[in-house]
Amino acid sequence: MAIEICTIGGYNEVGKNCTAINIDGEVIICDMGVFLDNYIKFTEDEDIVHLSSNELIKAGAIPDVTKIKEWRENVKAIIPTHAHLDHLGAIPFLADRFPDAEILGTPYTIQVLQTILGDEEMKISNEMKVLSPNSSYKLTKNIEIEFINMTHSTPQTVMVAIHTKHGVILYANDFKFDSTPTLGKKPNFERLKELGKKGILALITDSTYAPLRAKTPSEAVAKEMLREVMLGTDNTGKAVIVTTFSSHLARLKSIIEFGKKMNREILFIGRSLSKYVYAGQDIKLIDFSKEAKILKFKGQIRKMFERVNKNRSKYLLVVTGHQGEPKSVLSRMINKEFPFHFKQEDHVIFSSSVIPTELNKKNREVIESALKSFGVRIFRDVHVSGHAAREDLRDLLNMVKPAYVIPAHGDAEKRKALADLAYEMGYKTDKVILATNGHRFAI
């Protein structure tokens, strides 16, 4: 039988990542994520909430795993590569369909998953196994799983090398090549080069920023951008609000550092922020609670905003809502659901880009228009991406030299950009597989 791959999700869109790999009848599922656009439309919430998996599949919010229903009893492992919801957010809804599958993840990834399950009082019966970056695990007699340390916009992201008798499949969703990270270790380039010398059968990789003809800058660059805005602009007597990805602990670490230099009391406000920060603290990766007050519940948030209004320049507010999500803290501040009053020339810093989907673009336009009506100073794109751009992808292809290239994590335009790069580098069309959701093919 050899190897058959089913591209379940993430091959028509940015999100809903899910790829099943069948090796001689033993199946591994890499990533099991939500499609946040459809998920938020369906739930009006950016957090995971307890809902029916069939409803969510129908809404296009989670991967349609019925595409591999006859493989169900042969699934040996579900492997989320990192802690972002578009890679692990569907596990609470779908893992029970594969009762014999272990869930393998890095310490932070597994802790975030357990936190989500605990918060929503959801249960799955699958055994969870923690695997450190740069370590290996013998999954079955014929399959070994290796985690290769990578950098991304959340800690302990890995590429997954699946070692089989037919060769190695390298699953590389998501990553960037950051040689000067501000939290954690740099990518394990040496191991990638070693695997390249031995030979990689297939590379399944992130296409999100493949159209961008650049190299993605280091997180150290984002830190300097934040420094310029937070310490290099006059905010005397003004409210300062920062919003970024809740799981981006490296960015939050920099925000705390500069907040302290501003002599402001730092407040982290929102469910998602508390979830990801406490997960990091539980595994002793960070200890933000010593330096910031973390507020999760509506009652305590309202009381704190009443205090903030009386002495705005005393606080630095770090809030959810960087994509303009309607139920986020920033949206609720704007809509006056929370008792906060925006004033002329208050600072709102978006330490994020807009995730390239129609819903996010629309939500951000709505939120920025409202902020402009208050006369607020808006600082956009104080950010560098966590995704590899075209030149990083070129470096990866040169390092690992796969026989097959399978573009993933992107719509047709993004995946075609990665395919075009592979063709430019000498790959023949039969060695670059452009598949959409639900396709199956053998290699």
C-alpha positions in Angstrom: 0.0 0.0 0.0 2.8 2.4 0.8 1.8 5.9 1.7 -1.6 7.6 1.0 -2.3 11.2 2.1 -5.7 12.8 2.6 -5.7 16.6 2.6 -8.7 17.0 5.0 -8.6 20.8 5.7 -6.4 23.9 5.3 -6.0 23.4 1.5 -8.8 25.7 0.5 -8.3 28.4 3.3 -6.0 29.8 5.9 -7.1 27.7 8.9 -8.9 24.4 9.5 -5.5 22.6 9.2 -5.7 18.8 9.1 -3.8 16.2 7.1 -4.1 12.4 7.4 -1.2 10.2 6.4 -1.8 6.5 5.9 1.4 4.5 6.1 0.7 0.8 5.3 -2.6 0.9 7.1 -1.4 3.0 10.1 -2.8 6.6 10.1 -1.4 9.8 11.6 -3.4 13.0 11.7 -1.2 16.1 11.7 -3.1 19.1 13.1 -6.8 19.3 13.8 -7.8 23.0 13.7 -10.8 25.3 13.4 -11.4 27.7 10.5 -11.8 30.8 12.7 -13.8 32.8 10.1 -16.6 30.2 10.0 -16.2 29.4 13.6 -16.7 33.0 14.7 -19.6 33.5 12.3 -21.3 30.4 13.8 -20.5 31.1 17.5 -19.9 34.9 17.5 -17.0 34.0 19.8 -13.2 33.7 19.3 -12.9 31.2 22.1 -13.7 27.5 22.0 -17.2 26.7 23.3 -18.9 23.4 23.8 -20.9 22.6 20.6 -21.8 19.7 18.4 -19.1 18.5 16.0 -21.6 17.7 13.3 -23.0 21.2 13.4 -19.5 22.6 13.2 -18.5 20.4 10.3 -21.6 21.4 8.5 -20.8 25.1 9.1 -17.3 24.5 7.7 -15.8 25.5 11.0 -13.8 22.3 11.7 -12.3 19.6 9.4 -14.7 17.2 7.7 -13.1 14.0 9.1 -15.8 11.9 7.4 -13.4 12.0 4.4 -11.3 9.3 6.2 -14.2 7.4 7.9 -12.9 4.0 6.7 -9.5 4.9 8.3 -11.0 5.7 11.6 -10.0 2.6 13.6 -6.4 2.8 12.2 -5.6 6.3 13.5 -2.6 5.9 15.8 -1.9 9.6 16.7 -3.3 13.1 16.4 -0.3 15.5 16.4 -1.0 19.3 16.8 2.2 21.1 15.8 1.6 24.1 18.1 -1.0 25.8 20.3 -2.9 27.9 17.8 -6.6 27.2 17.4 -6.4 26.7 13.6 -4.1 23.7 14.4 -5.5 22.3 17.6 -8.9 23.9 18.2 -10.9 21.1 16.6 -9.4 18.3 18.8 -12.0 18.8 21.6 -14.8 18.2 19.1 -13.2 15.4 17.0 -10.7 13.4 18.9 -13.3 11.0 20.3 -14.0 9.8 16.8 -10.6 8.3 16.9 -10.6 6.6 20.3 -7.3 4.6 19.8 -5.3 7.7 18.8 -2.8 9.2 21.2 -2.5 13.0 21.2 1.2 14.0 20.9 2.3 17.6 21.5 4.9 19.8 23.1 4.5 20.7 26.8 2.9 24.1 26.0 0.7 22.7 23.2 -0.7 20.0 25.4 -1.2 22.4 28.3 -3.2 24.8 26.2 -5.4 21.9 25.0 -6.0 20.7 28.5 -6.8 24.3 29.6 -9.4 24.6 26.8 -11.0 21.3 27.8 -11.0 22.3 31.5 -12.5 25.8 30.8 -15.4 24.4 28.7 -15.8 21.2 30.9 -15.2 19.1 27.8 -13.7 15.6 28.0 -11.9 13.4 25.5 -10.8 9.9 26.2 -7.6 9.9 24.2 -4.3 9.5 26.0 -2.1 12.7 25.8 1.6 12.4 25.6 4.0 15.2 26.0 7.0 15.2 23.7 9.7 17.8 24.0 11.1 19.7 21.0 14.1 17.9 19.4 13.1 14.5 20.7 11.6 11.3 19.2 8.9 8.8 20.0 8.4 5.3 18.7 4.7 5.4 17.9 4.4 1.9 16.4 6.8 -0.9 15.3 7.0 0.8 11.8 6.6 4.5 12.6 8.8 6.9 14.6 7.7 10.5 15.3 10.4 13.2 15.7 9.7 16.8 16.9 12.1 19.4 15.4 12.2 22.7 17.2 11.0 25.7 15.2 10.2 29.4 15.8 6.6 30.8 15.3 4.3 33.2 17.0 3.6 30.8 19.9 6.1 28.8 21.9 7.3 25.3 21.4 6.2 25.0 17.8 7.6 22.0 15.9 8.0 20.5 12.5 7.0 16.8 12.6 9.3 14.3 10.9 7.4 11.0 10.4 10.0 8.2 9.9 8.8 5.2 7.9 10.4 2.4 5.9 9.4 4.3 2.8 11.2 7.4 3.8 10.6 10.6 5.9 7.5 12.8 5.6 8.2 16.3 7.0 5.1 18.2 8.1 6.0 21.9 8.5 2.9 23.8 9.5 3.6 26.7 10.7 7.0 28.1 11.1 9.4 30.9 10.5 13.2 30.9 10.5 14.1 33.3 13.4 17.8 33.1 14.5 17.3 35.7 17.2 14.1 34.7 19.0 13.1 36.7 22.2 11.7 33.6 23.9 12.9 30.0 23.4 15.6 28.5 21.1 16.3 29.2 17.5 15.2 26.6 14.8 17.1 23.3 14.7 18.7 24.0 11.3 21.3 21.3 11.8 18.7 18.6 12.1 16.9 19.8 9.0 20.2 19.6 7.0 20.9 16.1 8.4 17.4 14.9 7.3 18.0 16.6 3.9 21.2 14.6 3.4 19.4 11.4 4.3 16.5 12.2 2.0 13.0 13.5 2.6 10.2 11.7 0.7 7.6 14.5 1.0 7.4 18.0 2.5 3.9 19.3 3.5 4.4 22.9 4.3 2.8 26.3 5.1 1.9 28.5 2.1 0.4 31.4 4.0 3.1 33.9 3.1 4.5 32.2 0.0 3.4 35.1 -2.2 5.5 37.5 -0.2 8.9 37.9 -1.9 10.9 38.5 1.3 12.4 36.9 4.4 10.2 37.1 7.5 12.0 39.4 10.1 12.9 38.2 13.5 10.7 38.7 16.6 13.6 40.9 17.8 12.5 43.4 15.1 8.9 43.4 16.4 10.3 44.1 19.9 12.1 47.2 18.6 9.0 48.3 16.8 7.1 48.1 20.1 9.9 50.0 21.9 9.6 52.9 19.4 5.8 53.2 19.8 5.5 52.5 23.6 8.6 54.5 24.7 9.1 56.8 21.8 5.7 58.6 21.7 4.3 61.0 24.2 1.5 59.3 26.1 1.4 61.5 29.2 -2.1 61.5 30.7 -3.4 59.2 27.9 -4.8 55.7 28.0 -2.5 53.2 26.3 -4.1 50.0 25.0 -2.2 47.2 23.3 -3.8 44.3 21.6 -1.9 41.2 20.2 -2.3 37.5 19.7 -3.0 36.0 23.1 -0.8 33.0 22.4 2.2 35.1 21.4 4.0 34.9 24.7 7.2 36.4 23.3 5.4 39.5 22.2 3.6 39.7 25.6 7.0 39.5 27.3 8.2 42.5 25.4 5.0 44.4 26.2 5.5 43.8 29.9 9.1 44.9 29.7 8.2 48.3 28.1 5.1 48.7 30.3 7.4 48.6 33.3 9.7 51.2 31.7 6.6 53.4 31.2 6.0 53.0 35.0 2.5 51.8 34.4 0.6 49.0 36.1 0.1 46.3 33.5 -3.4 44.7 33.1 -4.0 41.6 30.9 -7.8 41.6 30.1 -9.7 38.8 28.4 -10.4 35.1 28.5 -8.0 34.2 25.7 -5.1 36.1 27.4 -5.7 34.3 30.7 -5.9 30.9 29.0 -2.6 31.1 27.1 -0.7 32.9 29.9 -1.7 30.5 32.6 -0.9 27.6 30.3 2.6 29.0 30.0 2.9 29.5 33.7 1.7 26.0 34.5 4.6 24.5 32.6 7.0 27.2 34.1 7.8 28.7 30.7 6.9 32.2 31.9 5.8 33.9 35.1 3.8 36.9 33.9 1.5 37.0 37.0 4.4 38.6 39.0 4.4 41.6 36.7 0.8 41.8 35.3 -2.7 41.5 36.8 -4.7 39.0 34.7 -8.4 39.6 34.5 -10.7 37.0 33.0 -14.3 37.5 34.4 -16.7 40.2 33.3 -17.4 41.4 36.9 -13.7 41.9 37.8 -13.1 43.5 34.4 -15.9 46.1 34.9 -14.7 47.0 38.3 -11.1 47.5 37.0 -12.3 49.7 34.2 -14.0 51.9 36.7 -10.7 52.4 38.4 -8.8 52.9 35.2 -11.2 55.7 34.1 -10.2 57.6 37.3 -6.5 57.4 36.6 -5.9 56.6 33.0 -2.1 57.2 32.9 -1.5 54.8 35.7 -2.2 51.7 33.6 -1.2 49.8 30.5 -4.1 47.8 29.1 -3.4 44.7 27.2 -6.6 43.4 25.7 -8.1 40.8 23.3 -9.5 42.0 20.0 -6.6 42.6 17.5 -8.7 41.1 14.6 -11.8 43.2 15.7 -13.6 40.1 17.0 -17.1 41.3 18.0 -17.0 39.6 21.5 -13.4 40.7 22.3 -12.6 43.1 25.1 -11.6 45.9 22.7 -14.9 45.6 20.8 -16.8 45.7 24.1 -14.8 48.8 25.2 -15.8 50.5 22.0 -19.4 49.5 22.3 -19.5 50.6 25.9 -20.3 47.1 27.2 -17.4 47.8 29.6 -17.3 51.2 31.4 -14.3 52.6 29.6 -14.3 56.0 27.9 -12.0 56.6 25.0 -10.7 60.2 24.8 -8.9 62.3 22.2 -5.4 61.0 21.5 -5.5 57.9 23.6 -3.1 55.3 22.1 -4.4 52.0 20.6 -1.5 49.8 19.5 -2.3 46.8 17.2 0.8 44.6 17.7 -0.6 42.3 15.0 -1.4 42.1 11.3 -4.8 41.3 10.0 -5.1 37.6 9.3 -5.8 37.5 5.6 -9.5 36.5 5.5 -12.5 38.5 4.5 -14.2 38.4 7.9 -11.0 39.7 9.7 -10.6 42.5 7.2 -14.2 43.6 7.7 -14.1 43.4 11.5 -10.9 45.4 11.6 -12.4 48.1 9.4 -15.4 48.3 11.7 -13.2 48.6 14.9 -10.7 51.1 13.4 -13.5 53.3 12.1 -15.1 53.4 15.6 -11.7 54.3 17.2 -11.1 57.1 14.6 -14.5 58.6 15.6 -13.2 58.9 19.2 -10.1 60.8 17.9 -7.8 58.0 19.1 -4.2 57.6 17.8 -4.0 54.2 16.1 -0.7 52.4 15.6 -1.2 49.6 13.1 1.0 46.6 12.2 3.5 46.9 15.1 4.3 43.3 14.2 6.3 40.8 12.3 4.7 37.6 11.0 5.1 34.1 12.4 5.0 32.6 8.9 7.7 31.8 6.5 7.8 34.1 3.5 9.0 33.0 0.0 12.8 33.2 0.8 12.4 31.3 4.0 10.5 28.6 2.1 13.3 28.6 -0.5 15.8 28.0 2.3 13.7 25.1 3.7 13.5 23.4 0.3 17.2 23.8 -0.2 17.9 22.3 3.3 15.6 19.3 3.1 15.4 18.6 -0.7 12.2 16.7 -0.6 11.2 14.4 -3.5 7.6 15.7 -3.3 6.4 19.2 -2.3 2.8 19.5 -1.0 1.7 23.1 -0.4 -0.7 23.4 2.6 -2.3 26.1 4.8 -3.6 28.5 2.2 -6.1 29.2 -0.5 -5.4 28.5 -4.2 -3.3 31.7 -4.7 -1.1 31.0 -1.7 -0.5 27.4 -2.5 0.2 28.2 -6.2 2.8 30.7 -5.1 4.7 27.9 -3.2 4.3 25.6 -6.2 5.7 28.3 -8.5 8.7 28.6 -6.2 9.3 24.8 -6.4 9.0 24.9 -10.2 11.5 27.8 -10.2 13.9 25.6 -8.2 13.7 22.8 -10.7 10.8 20.6 -9.5 8.7 18.9 -12.2 5.0 19.3 -12.1 4.4 15.7 -11.1 6.5 16.2 -7.9 4.5 19.2 -6.7 1.0 18.2 -5.5 -1.6 20.9 -5.4 -4.5 19.3 -3.6 -7.7 20.8 -2.2 -9.7 19.8 0.8 -10.7 16.1 0.8 -8.3 14.9 -1.9 -6.4 11.6 -1.6 -3.3 10.6 -3.4 -0.5 8.1 -3.0 3.2 8.9 -3.0 
